[in-house]
Amino acid sequence: MSKRYVILGCGIAGLTAAETLRSLQKDAQITVIGKEPLPAYNRTMLSKTLFRTFRSEPLLIRDDAWYRAQQIELITGKEASLIDRRDHRVYLGDGSSVIYDKLIYTLGARPFMPSGAALPDGVLTLRTDTSVKSIHRFASVAQNAVVIGAGVIGMELAWELKKYCGHVTVIEAAPRLMSRQLDEEAASFMADRLQEAGITLYTGCTADSYQANEFGRLTGVCLSNGQTVPAEVAVLCAGAVPNRRLAGEAGLACGRGVQVDSCLQTSDPDIFAAGDCIEAPWPNPQLWTHAIETAKLAAENACAKGALKAFAPRSFDVVLNTMGTALFSCGTVAGEGVSGRRMEPALPADTFRVNPRQSQQAFEKRFYQDGTLCGAILIGDLTRMGEIKRQLSGKENRTHA
């Protein structure tokens, strides 16, 4: 009898798991279940796409015909409500159920939202194609927009909003923007680009509360530094929270996310997990490439007949195109990797040697530990990106004289 696999979540991790399973087991029964009405689409493009011309369909990675050709059952627009581990069955909100031999949990993460009082209309998040349409609806009539969070998504979104909002302000709780990817010097360089683009940046402060008019529409964002920034639309880009509720209710071990071992196996040997939802022995960067790689391995291990393979953590590079410039960051920069977690043991600053190359339009900085390249930041001119990636992967000489 062919094995039955159920994948919860139809994002890039869910799609990758399904593709991997089909490539390994031609006769397996594979079912992918997703809450959204669309199958997997390129979420990384949501903050890069002009709102005025946004359409969901071009972002689809695989269309319905592909799923049919691969004999993968695709259930969209339905949310899983219960995992019955004893009977190996997943129940959906409409009362239907699907039996599994192995389950792969790829329910991703949701944008962080402050708890407490209800937020005014116009305070939004960016995660789905539906949220893009909501942002467009509010921003199209807004004079002032606020982006809360100066990470990769926040920076891209600020640039998009600036194209048709009168004024855009970015709020960042950390002392500098893109603190996971940039050291202080590179962050200052990008902050200058932000200013040149006419975007205001506040670092080291948070959005404490929101002002609204008598109709409940947003009028301003109150900051922890005492200032109030006028805004008719504010988008929260301040991190993502793993979707672990369903796993926790099923009795799976959970912390901040769904806990997995080095082989992506949960506390139930018949359930694996991957992508943004997991809490693993390594830091989860919640990046597209990490979701793909963990989902691939989770699927391989889910159908393995022998020993399971362990995931090999690495630094995931980040490429950004915004503010009329391009940015690349990879590896360990000033004691921190792109995961945002300080390496253990922490690397003293004096163990790094840097090669700066900077002009008004370009910035390059390489980081060395004990004479070996361990990280790099490029802004403006990315022609050396391939060379640096090869060096960091060990395919070229990484030493520094």
C-alpha positions as CSV (number, residue, x, y, z in Angstrom):
1,M,0.0,0.0,0.0
2,S,1.3,3.4,-0.9
3,K,2.2,5.8,1.9
4,R,0.0,8.7,2.8
5,Y,1.6,12.1,3.4
6,V,-0.3,15.2,4.5
7,I,1.4,18.6,4.4
8,L,-0.1,21.4,6.5
9,G,0.6,24.8,4.8
10,C,0.7,25.6,1.1
11,G,3.5,28.2,1.1
12,I,7.0,27.7,-0.3
13,A,7.9,25.2,2.5
14,G,4.7,23.1,1.8
15,L,5.3,23.2,-1.9
16,T,8.9,22.2,-1.6
17,A,8.0,19.3,0.7
18,A,5.4,18.1,-1.8
19,E,7.8,18.3,-4.7
20,T,10.5,16.4,-2.8
21,L,8.1,13.7,-1.7
22,R,6.9,13.2,-5.3
23,S,10.4,13.0,-6.6
24,L,11.3,10.3,-4.0
25,Q,8.1,8.3,-4.0
26,K,6.2,8.1,-7.3
27,D,3.2,6.2,-5.9
28,A,2.8,8.1,-2.6
29,Q,-0.5,9.8,-1.8
30,I,0.3,13.4,-1.1
31,T,-2.2,16.0,0.2
32,V,-1.4,19.7,0.7
33,I,-3.8,21.7,2.9
34,G,-3.7,25.5,3.0
35,K,-5.8,28.2,4.7
36,E,-5.3,30.7,1.9
37,P,-7.4,30.4,-1.3
38,L,-4.3,30.4,-3.4
39,P,-1.6,27.7,-3.7
40,A,2.1,28.6,-3.1
41,Y,3.1,32.0,-4.4
42,N,6.2,34.2,-4.1
43,R,5.7,36.0,-0.9
44,T,9.1,37.7,-1.2
45,M,7.6,39.8,-4.0
46,L,4.8,41.3,-1.9
47,S,6.9,44.1,-0.6
48,K,8.6,44.7,-4.0
49,T,5.4,44.9,-6.2
50,L,3.8,48.2,-7.1
51,F,0.5,48.2,-5.3
52,R,-1.3,49.8,-8.2
53,T,-0.4,47.0,-10.6
54,F,-0.5,44.1,-8.1
55,R,-2.1,40.9,-9.2
56,S,-1.8,37.6,-7.3
57,E,-1.8,35.3,-10.3
58,P,1.6,36.1,-11.7
59,L,3.2,35.3,-8.3
60,L,2.0,31.7,-8.4
61,I,4.9,29.3,-8.3
62,R,2.9,26.3,-9.6
63,D,-0.6,26.4,-11.1
64,D,-3.4,24.0,-10.5
65,A,-2.5,22.0,-13.6
66,W,0.9,21.2,-12.1
67,Y,-0.6,19.8,-8.9
68,R,-2.9,17.6,-11.0
69,A,-0.1,16.4,-13.2
70,Q,2.0,15.5,-10.2
71,Q,-1.1,13.8,-8.6
72,I,-0.9,16.0,-5.6
73,E,-4.2,16.7,-3.9
74,L,-4.4,20.4,-3.2
75,I,-6.9,21.6,-0.7
76,T,-7.0,25.4,-0.4
77,G,-9.2,27.8,1.4
78,K,-9.7,25.4,4.3
79,E,-8.0,25.5,7.7
80,A,-6.9,22.5,9.7
81,S,-8.6,22.5,13.0
82,L,-7.2,19.4,14.8
83,I,-4.4,16.9,14.5
84,D,-5.4,13.6,15.9
85,R,-2.1,11.9,16.5
86,R,-3.5,8.7,17.8
87,D,-5.6,8.0,14.7
88,H,-3.2,9.8,12.3
89,R,-5.9,12.0,11.1
90,V,-6.2,15.8,10.3
91,Y,-9.6,17.4,10.7
92,L,-10.6,20.5,8.7
93,G,-12.9,23.3,9.8
94,D,-15.7,21.9,7.6
95,G,-15.7,18.6,9.5
96,S,-13.9,16.6,6.8
97,S,-10.7,14.8,7.6
98,V,-7.6,13.3,5.9
99,I,-5.6,10.3,7.1
100,Y,-1.8,10.4,7.1
101,D,1.1,8.0,7.7
102,K,3.5,10.9,8.0
103,L,2.6,14.6,8.5
104,I,4.8,17.6,7.6
105,Y,3.9,20.8,9.5
106,T,4.7,23.9,7.4
107,L,2.2,26.5,8.7
108,G,4.7,29.3,8.7
109,A,4.4,32.5,10.8
110,R,2.1,35.5,11.1
111,P,3.2,39.1,11.5
112,F,3.6,40.4,15.0
113,M,0.7,42.4,16.3
114,P,0.6,44.3,19.6
115,S,-1.8,42.9,22.1
116,G,-4.3,45.0,24.0
117,A,-6.8,47.5,22.7
118,A,-8.2,47.3,19.2
119,L,-6.1,49.1,16.6
120,P,-7.5,51.9,14.4
121,D,-8.4,51.2,10.8
122,G,-5.3,51.7,8.8
123,V,-2.9,49.8,11.0
124,L,-2.0,46.8,8.9
125,T,0.4,44.0,8.3
126,L,2.0,42.5,5.2
127,R,2.0,38.8,4.8
128,T,-0.5,37.7,2.1
129,D,-1.8,38.9,-1.2
130,T,-4.9,40.0,0.6
131,S,-2.9,42.3,2.9
132,V,-1.2,43.9,-0.1
133,K,-4.6,44.9,-1.4
134,S,-5.6,46.3,2.0
135,I,-2.4,48.4,2.1
136,H,-3.1,49.7,-1.3
137,R,-6.7,50.7,-0.4
138,F,-5.5,52.8,2.6
139,A,-2.3,54.1,1.1
140,S,-3.9,55.3,-2.2
141,V,-5.7,58.1,-0.2
142,A,-3.0,58.6,2.4
143,Q,-0.7,61.6,2.6
144,N,1.4,60.1,5.4
145,A,2.5,56.5,5.9
146,V,4.5,54.8,8.7
147,V,6.4,51.6,8.4
148,I,7.2,50.0,11.8
149,G,10.3,47.9,11.5
150,A,13.4,48.7,9.4
151,G,14.3,45.1,8.4
152,V,14.4,43.9,4.8
153,I,10.6,43.9,4.3
154,G,10.2,47.3,6.1
155,M,12.8,48.9,3.9
156,E,11.3,47.5,0.7
157,L,7.8,48.5,1.7
158,A,8.9,52.1,2.7
159,W,10.3,52.5,-0.8
160,E,7.1,51.3,-2.5
161,L,4.9,53.5,-0.3
162,K,7.1,56.5,-1.1
163,K,6.3,56.2,-4.8
164,Y,2.8,57.5,-4.2
165,C,2.5,58.7,-0.5
166,G,3.4,62.3,0.3
167,H,5.6,61.3,3.3
168,V,6.9,58.1,4.7
169,T,8.4,57.5,8.2
170,V,10.2,54.3,9.3
171,I,10.3,53.4,13.0
172,E,12.9,50.9,14.2
173,A,13.3,49.7,17.8
174,A,17.0,48.7,17.4
175,P,19.7,51.3,17.4
176,R,20.2,50.9,13.6
177,L,18.3,49.8,10.6
178,M,18.6,46.2,9.3
179,S,20.5,45.2,12.4
180,R,20.5,41.5,11.4
181,Q,22.3,42.2,8.2
182,L,24.4,45.4,8.6
183,D,27.0,46.6,11.0
184,E,26.9,50.2,12.3
185,E,28.9,51.7,9.4
186,A,26.9,50.0,6.7
187,A,23.6,50.8,8.4
188,S,24.6,54.5,8.5
189,F,25.4,54.3,4.8
190,M,21.9,53.0,4.1
191,A,20.3,55.5,6.4
192,D,21.8,58.2,4.2
193,R,20.2,56.6,1.2
194,L,16.9,56.6,3.1
195,Q,17.2,60.3,3.8
196,E,18.1,61.0,0.1
197,A,14.9,59.3,-0.9
198,G,12.9,61.7,1.3
199,I,12.1,59.0,4.0
200,T,12.4,59.9,7.7
201,L,14.0,57.3,10.0
202,Y,13.7,57.0,13.8
203,T,15.8,54.4,15.5
204,G,15.9,53.3,19.1
205,C,12.2,53.9,19.6
206,T,8.9,52.0,19.3
207,A,5.3,52.7,18.4
208,D,3.7,53.0,21.8
209,S,0.1,53.8,20.7
210,Y,-2.1,55.0,17.9
211,Q,-4.3,58.0,17.4
212,A,-7.6,57.8,15.6
213,N,-10.4,60.2,14.5
214,E,-14.1,59.9,15.5
215,F,-14.6,57.3,12.7
216,G,-11.9,55.0,14.1
217,R,-9.4,55.8,11.3
218,L,-5.7,56.2,12.0
219,T,-4.4,59.7,12.3
220,G,-1.1,59.3,14.0
221,V,1.5,57.0,15.6
222,C,2.8,57.9,19.1
223,L,6.4,57.0,19.6
224,S,8.3,56.1,22.8
225,N,10.5,59.1,22.3
226,G,7.5,61.4,22.9
227,Q,6.9,62.4,19.3
228,T,3.7,61.8,17.3
229,V,4.0,61.1,13.6
230,P,1.0,61.9,11.5
231,A,-0.2,58.8,9.5
232,E,-3.3,57.6,7.7
233,V,-1.7,54.2,7.2
234,A,0.8,52.3,9.3
235,V,2.2,48.9,8.4
236,L,3.7,46.6,11.0
237,C,6.9,44.9,9.8
238,A,8.3,44.1,13.2
239,G,8.9,40.4,13.0
240,A,6.8,37.3,12.7
241,V,5.4,34.8,15.2
242,P,5.5,31.1,14.4
243,N,2.1,29.5,13.9
244,R,2.4,26.8,16.6
245,R,-1.2,26.7,18.0
246,L,-2.3,23.6,16.1
247,A,0.9,21.8,17.0
248,G,0.6,22.7,20.7
249,E,-3.1,21.7,20.9
250,A,-2.0,18.3,19.5
251,G,0.5,17.9,22.3
252,L,3.6,18.4,20.3
253,A,6.6,20.1,22.1
254,C,6.5,23.8,21.4
255,G,8.5,26.8,22.6
256,R,8.4,29.9,20.6
257,G,7.8,27.7,17.6
258,V,7.2,24.0,16.9
259,Q,10.3,22.3,18.4
260,V,12.2,20.0,16.1
261,D,15.5,18.2,16.4
262,S,18.4,18.4,14.0
263,C,16.6,16.1,11.5
264,L,13.4,18.3,11.5
265,Q,11.5,15.7,13.5
266,T,9.0,16.9,16.2
267,S,8.3,15.2,19.5
268,D,6.1,12.8,17.5
269,P,8.2,10.6,15.2
270,D,5.5,10.6,12.5
271,I,5.4,14.4,12.3
272,F,8.1,16.6,10.8
273,A,8.1,20.4,10.6
274,A,9.9,23.0,8.5
275,G,10.1,26.7,7.6
276,D,9.2,29.8,9.6
277,C,7.2,27.9,12.2
278,I,10.0,25.8,13.7
279,E,12.2,26.2,16.7
280,A,15.3,24.3,15.9
281,P,18.8,23.8,17.5
282,W,20.0,26.6,15.3
283,P,18.6,30.2,14.9
284,N,15.6,30.4,12.5
285,P,16.2,33.3,10.2
286,Q,12.7,33.0,8.7
287,L,14.0,33.4,5.2
288,W,12.7,32.0,1.9
289,T,15.9,29.9,1.3
290,H,15.8,28.5,4.8
291,A,12.2,27.5,4.4
292,I,13.1,25.7,1.1
293,E,16.1,23.8,2.5
294,T,14.4,22.7,5.8
295,A,11.3,21.6,3.9
296,K,13.3,19.5,1.5
297,L,15.1,17.7,4.3
298,A,11.9,17.3,6.3
299,A,10.3,15.5,3.3
300,E,13.4,13.4,2.7
301,N,13.4,12.3,6.4
302,A,9.7,11.7,6.4
303,C,10.0,9.0,3.8
304,A,13.4,7.7,4.8
305,K,13.7,4.0,5.6
306,G,16.9,4.2,7.4
307,A,18.8,6.7,9.5
308,L,17.6,10.3,9.2
309,K,19.8,13.1,7.9
310,A,20.7,16.1,10.0
311,F,20.3,19.7,8.8
312,A,23.5,21.6,8.2
313,P,23.0,25.2,9.4
314,R,24.7,28.0,7.5
315,S,24.5,31.7,6.9
316,F,21.8,32.7,4.4
317,D,22.6,35.6,2.3
318,V,20.2,38.5,1.9
319,V,19.8,40.5,-1.4
320,L,17.8,43.7,-1.3
321,N,16.8,46.2,-4.0
322,T,15.4,49.4,-2.6
323,M,15.9,53.1,-2.4
324,G,17.3,53.0,-5.9
325,T,20.2,50.8,-4.8
326,A,21.1,47.2,-4.2
327,L,22.4,45.5,-1.1
328,F,24.0,42.1,-0.3
329,S,24.8,40.8,3.1
330,C,26.1,37.3,4.0
331,G,27.9,35.6,6.8
332,T,29.1,37.1,10.1
333,V,29.2,40.9,10.2
334,A,30.7,42.5,13.3
335,G,30.1,39.5,15.5
336,E,26.5,38.8,14.2
337,G,25.3,36.6,11.4
338,V,22.3,37.3,9.1
339,S,20.3,35.2,11.6
340,G,20.6,38.0,14.1
341,R,22.0,35.8,16.7
342,R,25.5,36.4,18.1
343,M,27.8,33.5,17.5
344,E,28.8,31.4,20.4
345,P,31.3,32.0,21.7
346,A,31.0,35.7,20.8
347,L,33.7,36.9,18.5
348,P,35.7,39.8,20.0
349,A,35.7,42.8,17.7
350,D,39.5,42.8,17.5
351,T,39.5,39.4,15.8
352,F,38.0,41.0,12.7
353,R,39.9,42.7,9.9
354,V,37.9,44.7,7.4
355,N,38.5,45.9,3.9
356,P,36.3,49.0,3.4
357,R,35.6,50.3,-0.1
358,Q,33.3,53.2,0.0
359,S,32.1,56.0,-2.2
360,Q,28.9,58.1,-2.3
361,Q,27.1,55.4,-4.3
362,A,28.9,52.2,-3.3
363,F,30.0,50.5,-0.1
364,E,31.9,47.3,0.4
365,K,33.1,45.8,3.7
366,R,34.5,42.3,4.2
367,F,35.0,40.7,7.6
368,Y,37.8,38.3,8.6
369,Q,38.4,36.1,11.6
370,D,41.9,34.9,12.0
371,G,42.7,35.9,8.4
372,T,39.7,34.0,6.9
373,L,36.7,35.7,5.3
374,C,33.6,35.2,7.4
375,G,31.2,37.8,6.1
376,A,30.6,40.7,3.7
377,I,28.4,43.6,3.0
378,L,28.0,45.1,-0.5
379,I,25.8,48.2,-1.2
380,G,25.4,49.7,-4.7
381,D,27.8,47.6,-6.6
382,L,27.1,43.9,-6.3
383,T,29.5,42.7,-9.0
384,R,31.7,41.0,-6.4
385,M,28.7,39.1,-4.9
386,G,29.4,35.8,-6.7
387,E,33.1,35.9,-5.7
388,I,32.3,36.5,-2.1
389,K,29.7,33.7,-2.0
390,R,32.2,31.2,-3.5
391,Q,34.8,32.2,-0.9
392,L,32.3,31.9,2.0
393,S,31.3,28.5,0.8
394,G,34.9,27.4,0.7
395,K,35.1,27.0,-3.1
396,E,37.8,29.7,-3.4
397,N,40.6,30.8,-1.2
398,R,39.1,32.8,1.7
399,T,42.4,34.0,3.4
400,H,43.4,37.6,3.8
401,A,47.0,38.6,3.7
